[in-house]
């Protein structure tokens, strides 16, 4: 059985955000993960694009070795959605989906 990598602590990175309108912008993000249980984390993320800045909180649960999924909510914009995280050592791939668009980020320690 392989050992899962801890997400705890700060991560940063970014990637493209695609809005339902078709508009696409690059985002830079900072994320901080806190362990909630053996199988889950709470993550607070701040992302900024050329046109906006957003802060959201997500709750993640483990679904496999170094794989997590969960939901997030942004109270400022009233947006909620799903998040999927795959961890590869000190890098993680993050996918977000909402009714208003989607994003694909790469975070590093």
DSSP file (Angstrom, degrees, kcal/mol; ACC not computed):
  #  RESIDUE AA STRUCTURE BP1 BP2  ACC     N-H-->O    O-->H-N    N-H-->O    O-->H-N    TCO  KAPPA ALPHA  PHI   PSI    X-CA   Y-CA   Z-CA
    1    1 A X              0   0    0      0, 0.0     2,-0.2     0, 0.0     0, 0.0   0.000 360.0 360.0 360.0 131.3    0.0    0.0    0.0
    2    2 A X        -     0   0    0      1,-0.1     2,-0.4     0, 0.0     0, 0.0  -0.489 360.0-113.6 -83.7 153.6    1.5    3.4   -0.9
    3    3 A X        -     0   0    0     -2,-0.2     2,-0.2    62,-0.1    -1,-0.1  -0.673  27.1-125.7 -86.5 133.0    1.8    6.2    1.5
    4    4 A X        -     0   0    0     -2,-0.4     2,-0.3     1,-0.1    61,-0.1  -0.543  21.9-122.2 -77.5 145.1   -0.3    9.3    1.0
    5    5 A X        -     0   0    0     -2,-0.2     2,-0.2    82,-0.1    61,-0.1  -0.694  28.3-115.1 -85.3 136.8    1.4   12.7    0.8
    6    6 A X        -     0   0    0     -2,-0.3    -1,-0.1     1,-0.1    29,-0.0  -0.529  18.4-162.9 -73.2 136.6    0.3   15.3    3.4
    7    7 A X        +     0   0    0     -2,-0.2    26,-0.4    80,-0.0    -1,-0.1   0.584  46.4 130.9 -88.7 -13.3   -1.4   18.4    1.9
    8    8 A X        +     0   0    0     24,-0.1    26,-0.2    35,-0.0     2,-0.2  -0.026  52.7  21.7 -50.8 139.3   -1.0   20.4    5.1
    9    9 A X  E    S-A   33   0A   0     24,-2.5    24,-2.5     2,-0.0     2,-0.2  -0.522  99.5 -21.7 104.9-169.6    0.5   23.8    4.9
   10   10 A X  E     +A   32   0A   0     22,-0.2     2,-0.3    -2,-0.2    22,-0.2  -0.528  50.5 173.1 -85.2 144.2    0.9   26.5    2.2
   11   11 A X  E     -A   31   0A   0     20,-2.7    20,-3.0    -2,-0.2     2,-0.3  -0.947   6.4-172.2-137.2 156.2    0.9   25.9   -1.6
   12   12 A X  E     +AB  30 108A   0     96,-2.3    96,-3.1    -2,-0.3     2,-0.3  -0.984  27.2  97.5-148.7 161.2    0.9   28.4   -4.5
   13   13 A X  E     -AB  29 107A   0     16,-2.1    16,-3.6    -2,-0.3     2,-0.3  -0.970  37.1-151.3 161.2-144.4    0.5   28.4   -8.3
   14   14 A X  E     +AB  28 106A   0     92,-1.7    92,-2.1    -2,-0.3     2,-0.3  -0.991  10.9 179.8 167.7-166.5   -2.2   29.0  -10.8
   15   15 A X  E     -A   27   0A   0     12,-1.7    12,-2.6    -2,-0.3    90,-0.2  -0.962  46.2 -31.2 161.3-172.7   -3.6   28.4  -14.2
   16   16 A X  E     -A   26   0A   0     88,-0.5    88,-1.8    -2,-0.3     2,-0.5  -0.454  40.0-160.3 -77.4 141.5   -6.4   29.2  -16.6
   17   17 A X  E     -AC  25 103A   0      8,-3.1     8,-2.3    86,-0.2     2,-0.5  -0.987   8.1-162.8-114.5 127.0   -9.9   30.1  -15.5
   18   18 A X  E     -AC  24 102A   0     84,-3.3    84,-2.7    -2,-0.5     6,-0.2  -0.957   7.7-150.6-114.8 120.7  -12.6   29.7  -18.2
   19   19 A X  E >   - C   0 101A   0      4,-3.1     3,-2.5    -2,-0.5    82,-0.3  -0.506  28.8-110.4 -87.2 157.4  -15.9   31.4  -17.5
   20   20 A X  T 3  S+     0   0    0     80,-2.6    81,-0.1     1,-0.3    -1,-0.1   0.750 118.5  63.4 -57.7 -24.2  -19.3   30.1  -18.9
   21   21 A X  T 3  S-     0   0    0     79,-0.3    -1,-0.3     2,-0.1     3,-0.1   0.624 121.0-108.1 -74.7 -12.9  -19.3   33.2  -21.2
   22   22 A X  S <  S+     0   0    0     -3,-2.5    -2,-0.1     1,-0.4     2,-0.1   0.192  75.2 138.0 102.5 -15.5  -16.1   31.8  -22.9
   23   23 A X        -     0   0    0     -5,-0.1    -4,-3.1     1,-0.0     2,-0.4  -0.395  36.4-161.0 -63.3 139.2  -13.8   34.5  -21.4
   24   24 A X  E     +A   18   0A   0     -6,-0.2     2,-0.3    -3,-0.1    -6,-0.2  -0.990  13.3 173.0-129.4 133.5  -10.6   33.0  -20.2
   25   25 A X  E     -A   17   0A   0     -8,-2.3    -8,-3.1    -2,-0.4     2,-0.3  -0.964  31.8-116.3-135.6 152.6   -8.1   34.5  -17.7
   26   26 A X  E     -A   16   0A   0     -2,-0.3    24,-0.4   -10,-0.2     2,-0.4  -0.707  32.4-158.6 -85.0 139.1   -4.9   33.4  -16.0
   27   27 A X  E     -A   15   0A   0    -12,-2.6   -12,-1.7    -2,-0.3     2,-0.4  -0.926  11.6-154.9-119.9 145.6   -5.1   33.2  -12.2
   28   28 A X  E     -AD  14  48A   0     20,-2.2    20,-2.3    -2,-0.4     2,-0.3  -0.963  25.8-172.7-113.1 136.8   -2.4   33.2   -9.5
   29   29 A X  E     -AD  13  47A   0    -16,-3.6   -16,-2.1    -2,-0.4     2,-0.4  -0.924  25.8-160.3-135.3 153.9   -3.4   31.5   -6.3
   30   30 A X  E     -AD  12  46A   0     16,-2.2    16,-2.6    -2,-0.3     2,-0.4  -0.999  20.6-173.8-127.1 132.7   -2.2   30.9   -2.7
   31   31 A X  E     -AD  11  45A   0    -20,-3.0   -20,-2.7    -2,-0.4     2,-0.4  -0.957  12.6-163.2-128.2 145.9   -3.7   28.0   -0.8
   32   32 A X  E     -AD  10  44A   0     12,-2.1    12,-2.0    -2,-0.4     2,-0.4  -0.978  11.2-157.0-131.0 121.0   -3.4   26.8    2.8
   33   33 A X  E     -AD   9  43A   0    -24,-2.5   -24,-2.5    -2,-0.4     2,-0.4  -0.798   7.0-171.4 -99.8 135.0   -4.4   23.3    3.8
   34   34 A X  E     - D   0  42A   0      8,-2.7     8,-2.7    -2,-0.4     2,-0.2  -0.991  29.3-117.2-122.3 131.6   -5.4   22.3    7.3
   35   35 A X  E     + D   0  41A   0     -2,-0.4     6,-0.3     6,-0.2     3,-0.1  -0.498  30.9 177.0 -68.3 132.2   -6.0   18.7    8.3
   36   36 A X  E     -     0   0A   0      4,-2.4     2,-0.3     1,-0.4     5,-0.2   0.708  66.6 -25.0-103.2 -32.7   -9.5   18.0    9.4
   37   37 A X  E >  S- D   0  40A   0      3,-1.8     3,-0.8     1,-0.0    -1,-0.4  -0.911  79.7 -77.2-162.7-177.7   -9.3   14.3    9.9
   38   38 A X  T 3  S+     0   0    0     -2,-0.3     3,-0.0     1,-0.2    -3,-0.0   0.786 132.6  36.1 -63.0 -25.1   -7.2   11.3    8.7
   39   39 A X  T 3  S+     0   0    0     23,-0.0    23,-3.4    22,-0.0     2,-0.3   0.348 118.0  42.7-110.8   4.8   -9.2   11.4    5.5
   40   40 A X  E <   -DE  37  61A   0     -3,-0.8    -4,-2.4    21,-0.2    -3,-1.8  -0.968  49.1-160.2-155.3 166.7   -9.8   15.1    4.9
   41   41 A X  E     -DE  35  60A   0     19,-1.6    19,-3.1    -2,-0.3     2,-0.4  -0.929  17.7-136.8-139.0 159.1   -8.7   18.7    4.8
   42   42 A X  E     -DE  34  59A   0     -8,-2.7    -8,-2.7    -2,-0.3     2,-0.4  -0.992  27.6-167.9-114.1 131.1  -10.1   22.2    4.8
   43   43 A X  E     -DE  33  58A   0     15,-2.7    15,-2.8    -2,-0.4     2,-0.5  -0.975  12.8-160.9-125.0 133.8   -8.4   24.5    2.3
   44   44 A X  E     -DE  32  57A   0    -12,-2.0   -12,-2.1    -2,-0.4     2,-0.4  -0.959  18.0-172.8-110.3 127.1   -8.6   28.3    2.0
   45   45 A X  E     -DE  31  56A   0     11,-2.9    11,-2.5    -2,-0.5     2,-0.5  -0.960  16.5-164.7-126.5 137.2   -7.6   29.7   -1.3
   46   46 A X  E     +DE  30  55A   0    -16,-2.6   -16,-2.2    -2,-0.4     2,-0.3  -0.989  18.0 178.1-118.2 122.7   -7.1   33.2   -2.6
   47   47 A X  E     -DE  29  54A   0      7,-3.0     7,-3.2    -2,-0.5     2,-0.4  -0.941   9.2-165.8-125.3 147.3   -6.9   33.6   -6.4
   48   48 A X  E     +DE  28  53A   0    -20,-2.3   -20,-2.2    -2,-0.3     5,-0.2  -0.997   6.9 177.8-134.1 138.4   -6.5   36.7   -8.5
   49   49 A X        -     0   0    0      3,-3.3   -22,-0.1    -2,-0.4   -24,-0.0  -0.623  52.7 -86.9-118.8-176.4   -7.0   37.3  -12.2
   50   50 A X  S    S+     0   0    0    -24,-0.4     3,-0.1    -2,-0.2   -23,-0.1   0.793 127.6  32.3 -63.1 -27.2   -6.7   40.5  -14.3
   51   51 A X  S    S+     0   0    0      1,-0.2     2,-0.3     0, 0.0    -1,-0.2   0.592 123.0  14.3-109.6 -12.0  -10.4   41.3  -13.5
   52   52 A X        -     0   0    0      2,-0.0    -3,-3.3    -3,-0.0     2,-0.4  -0.988  49.6-140.6-158.9 164.1  -11.1   39.9  -10.0
   53   53 A X  E     -E   48   0A   0     -2,-0.3     2,-0.4    -5,-0.2    -5,-0.2  -0.996  25.7-175.0-128.6 136.3   -9.9   38.5   -6.8
   54   54 A X  E     -E   47   0A   0     -7,-3.2    -7,-3.0    -2,-0.4     2,-0.4  -0.989  14.1-164.4-137.2 142.5  -11.7   35.7   -5.0
   55   55 A X  E     +E   46   0A   0     -2,-0.4    21,-0.4    -9,-0.2     2,-0.3  -0.992  20.3 167.7-122.9 131.8  -11.3   33.8   -1.7
   56   56 A X  E     -E   45   0A   0    -11,-2.5   -11,-2.9    -2,-0.4     2,-0.4  -0.966  25.7-140.2-142.0 159.5  -13.0   30.5   -1.2
   57   57 A X  E     -EF  44  73A   0     16,-1.6    16,-1.8    -2,-0.3     2,-0.3  -0.958  19.1-170.5-120.0 137.8  -13.0   27.6    1.3
   58   58 A X  E     -EF  43  72A   0    -15,-2.8   -15,-2.7    -2,-0.4     2,-0.5  -0.945  16.4-146.2-127.8 149.8  -13.2   23.9    0.3
   59   59 A X  E     -EF  42  71A   0     12,-2.1    12,-1.2    -2,-0.3     2,-0.4  -0.975  24.0-166.4-112.6 123.7  -13.7   20.8    2.3
   60   60 A X  E     -EF  41  70A   0    -19,-3.1   -19,-1.6    -2,-0.5     2,-0.4  -0.862   9.8-166.8-115.0 144.8  -11.8   17.8    0.8
   61   61 A X  E     -EF  40  69A   0      8,-2.9     8,-2.2    -2,-0.4   -21,-0.2  -0.973  31.2-106.7-126.9 147.5  -12.1   14.1    1.5
   62   62 A X  E     + F   0  68A   0    -23,-3.4     6,-0.3    -2,-0.4     3,-0.1  -0.494  35.2 170.7 -72.9 133.5   -9.7   11.4    0.4
   63   63 A X  E     -     0   0A   0      4,-2.7     2,-0.3     1,-0.4     5,-0.2   0.383  67.2 -21.1-121.1  -2.2  -11.0    9.1   -2.4
   64   64 A X  E >  S- F   0  67A   0      3,-1.2     3,-2.0     0, 0.0    -1,-0.4  -0.961 102.0 -33.5 176.8 179.7   -7.8    7.2   -3.2
   65   65 A X  T 3  S-     0   0    0      1,-0.3    22,-0.1    -2,-0.3     3,-0.1  -0.410 129.7 -15.9 -58.3 116.1   -4.0    7.4   -2.8
   66   66 A X  T 3  S+     0   0    0     -2,-0.3    21,-2.7     1,-0.2     2,-0.4   0.754 113.6 117.5  59.0  27.8   -3.1   11.1   -3.1
   67   67 A X  E <   +FG  64  86A   0     -3,-2.0    -4,-2.7    19,-0.2    -3,-1.2  -0.992  36.9 173.3-128.3 133.2   -6.6   11.9   -4.6
   68   68 A X  E     -FG  62  85A   0     17,-2.6    17,-2.8    -2,-0.4     2,-0.3  -0.965   8.3-176.0-137.2 150.7   -9.2   14.1   -2.9
   69   69 A X  E     +FG  61  84A   0     -8,-2.2    -8,-2.9    -2,-0.3     2,-0.3  -0.964  20.0 126.1-141.0 160.8  -12.5   15.6   -3.9
   70   70 A X  E     -FG  60  83A   0     13,-2.0    13,-2.4    -2,-0.3     2,-0.3  -0.971  46.7 -78.7 178.2-163.9  -14.9   17.9   -2.3
   71   71 A X  E     -FG  59  82A   0    -12,-1.2   -12,-2.1    -2,-0.3     2,-0.3  -0.888  29.5-162.1-125.6 155.3  -17.0   21.1   -2.5
   72   72 A X  E     -FG  58  81A   0      9,-2.1     9,-1.8    -2,-0.3     2,-0.4  -0.917   2.0-158.3-133.4 162.2  -16.1   24.8   -2.2
   73   73 A X  E     -FG  57  80A   0    -16,-1.8   -16,-1.6    -2,-0.3     2,-0.6  -0.994   7.1-160.9-143.3 134.4  -18.1   28.0   -1.6
   74   74 A X  E  >> - G   0  79A   0      5,-3.2     5,-1.6    -2,-0.4     4,-1.3  -0.941   6.4-171.1-114.6 106.6  -17.2   31.6   -2.4
   75   75 A X  T  45S+     0   0    0     -2,-0.6    -1,-0.1   -20,-0.2   -19,-0.1   0.823  81.0  60.4 -70.0 -31.1  -19.5   33.8   -0.2
   76   76 A X  T  45S+     0   0    0    -21,-0.4    -1,-0.2     1,-0.2   -20,-0.1   0.901 120.9  24.1 -63.5 -41.5  -18.5   37.0   -2.0
   77   77 A X  T  45S-     0   0    0     -3,-0.2    -1,-0.2     2,-0.1    -2,-0.2   0.458 102.9-123.5-103.5  -4.1  -19.7   35.9   -5.4
   78   78 A X  T  <5 +     0   0    0     -4,-1.3     2,-0.4     1,-0.2    -3,-0.2   0.865  61.9 144.9  64.8  36.3  -22.3   33.3   -4.1
   79   79 A X  E   < +G   74   0A   0     -5,-1.6    -5,-3.2    19,-0.0     2,-0.3  -0.898  24.5 177.6-112.8 133.8  -20.6   30.5   -6.2
   80   80 A X  E     +G   73   0A   0     -2,-0.4    19,-0.5    -7,-0.2     2,-0.3  -0.904  13.8 139.8-126.8 161.8  -20.3   26.9   -5.1
   81   81 A X  E     -GH  72  98A   0     -9,-1.8    -9,-2.1    -2,-0.3     2,-0.3  -0.951  44.5 -71.7-173.5-168.5  -18.8   24.0   -7.0
   82   82 A X  E     -GH  71  97A   0     15,-2.1    15,-2.2    -2,-0.3     2,-0.4  -0.805  32.2-161.0-109.9 149.1  -16.7   20.8   -6.9
   83   83 A X  E     -GH  70  96A   0    -13,-2.4   -13,-2.0    -2,-0.3     2,-0.4  -0.983   3.5-168.8-130.8 143.5  -13.0   20.5   -6.5
   84   84 A X  E     -GH  69  95A   0     11,-2.1    11,-2.5    -2,-0.4     2,-0.4  -0.997   8.3-169.9-133.8 127.1  -10.7   17.5   -7.4
   85   85 A X  E     -GH  68  94A   0    -17,-2.8   -17,-2.6    -2,-0.4     2,-0.4  -0.967   9.8-173.9-125.6 131.6   -7.1   17.3   -6.3
   86   86 A X  E     -GH  67  93A   0      7,-2.3     7,-2.7    -2,-0.4     2,-0.5  -0.995  16.1-152.2-121.2 126.4   -4.3   14.9   -7.4
   87   87 A X  E     + H   0  92A   0    -21,-2.7     2,-0.4    -2,-0.4     5,-0.2  -0.854  16.8 179.2-105.4 131.1   -1.0   15.1   -5.5
   88   88 A X  E >   - H   0  91A   0      3,-3.6     3,-1.4    -2,-0.5     2,-0.4  -0.825  63.9 -71.9-125.8  88.8    2.3   14.2   -7.0
   89   89 A X  T 3  S-     0   0    0     -2,-0.4    -1,-0.1     1,-0.3   -84,-0.0  -0.467 118.7  -5.5  63.7-117.9    5.0   14.8   -4.4
   90   90 A X  T 3  S+     0   0    0     -2,-0.4    19,-1.6    -3,-0.1     2,-0.4   0.155 127.7  73.6 -96.1  18.2    5.4   18.6   -4.1
   91   91 A X  E <   -HI  88 108A   0     -3,-1.4    -3,-3.6    17,-0.2     2,-0.4  -0.970  58.6-170.7-128.8 145.1    3.0   19.3   -6.9
   92   92 A X  E     -HI  87 107A   0     15,-2.5    15,-2.5    -2,-0.4     2,-0.5  -0.999  16.8-142.5-137.1 144.9   -0.7   19.1   -7.2
   93   93 A X  E     -HI  86 106A   0     -7,-2.7    -7,-2.3    -2,-0.4     2,-0.4  -0.901  22.5-168.8-101.0 129.2   -3.3   19.3  -10.0
   94   94 A X  E     -HI  85 105A   0     11,-2.8    11,-3.1    -2,-0.5     2,-0.4  -0.978   7.2-171.6-124.7 128.4   -6.5   21.0   -9.0
   95   95 A X  E     -HI  84 104A   0    -11,-2.5   -11,-2.1    -2,-0.4     2,-0.4  -0.981   4.2-170.4-119.9 131.3   -9.7   21.1  -11.1
   96   96 A X  E     -HI  83 103A   0      7,-2.5     7,-2.0    -2,-0.4     2,-0.4  -0.947   1.9-173.7-118.1 139.5  -12.6   23.3  -10.1
   97   97 A X  E     +HI  82 102A   0    -15,-2.2   -15,-2.1    -2,-0.4     2,-0.3  -1.000  12.9 154.2-134.2 136.8  -16.1   23.2  -11.7
   98   98 A X  E >   -HI  81 101A   0      3,-2.7     3,-0.8    -2,-0.4   -17,-0.1  -0.874  57.4-100.5-143.0 174.7  -19.1   25.5  -11.2
   99   99 A X  T 3  S+     0   0    0    -19,-0.5     3,-0.1    -2,-0.3   -18,-0.1   0.683 123.0  54.7 -71.5 -16.8  -22.1   26.6  -13.1
  100  100 A X  T 3  S-     0   0    0      1,-0.2   -80,-2.6   -81,-0.1   -79,-0.3   0.471 125.0 -68.1 -96.0  -3.1  -20.2   29.8  -13.9
  101  101 A X  E <   -CI  19  98A   0     -3,-0.8    -3,-2.7   -82,-0.3     2,-0.3  -0.977  48.8 -97.2 150.7-163.6  -17.1   28.1  -15.4
  102  102 A X  E     -CI  18  97A   0    -84,-2.7   -84,-3.3    -2,-0.3     2,-0.3  -0.962  19.2-157.3-152.1 165.7  -14.1   26.0  -14.5
  103  103 A X  E     -CI  17  96A   0     -7,-2.0    -7,-2.5    -2,-0.3     2,-0.4  -0.993   8.1-156.4-148.1 150.3  -10.4   26.2  -13.7
  104  104 A X  E     + I   0  95A   0    -88,-1.8   -88,-0.5    -2,-0.3     2,-0.3  -0.967  24.9 179.6-129.8 114.7   -7.4   23.9  -13.9
  105  105 A X  E     - I   0  94A   0    -11,-3.1   -11,-2.8    -2,-0.4     2,-0.5  -0.814  23.2-151.8-116.9 153.4   -4.5   24.9  -11.5
  106  106 A X  E     -BI  14  93A   0    -92,-2.1   -92,-1.7    -2,-0.3     2,-0.3  -0.996  20.6-170.1-119.7 123.2   -1.1   23.5  -10.7
  107  107 A X  E     -BI  13  92A   0    -15,-2.5   -15,-2.5    -2,-0.5     2,-0.3  -0.861   3.2-169.6-112.3 147.7    0.1   24.2   -7.2
  108  108 A X  E      BI  12  91A   0    -96,-3.1   -96,-2.3    -2,-0.3   -17,-0.2  -0.943 360.0 360.0-131.6 155.8    3.6   23.7   -5.7
  109  109 A X              0   0    0    -19,-1.6   -99,-0.1    -2,-0.3   -18,-0.1   0.478 360.0 360.0 -70.7 360.0    5.0   23.8   -2.2
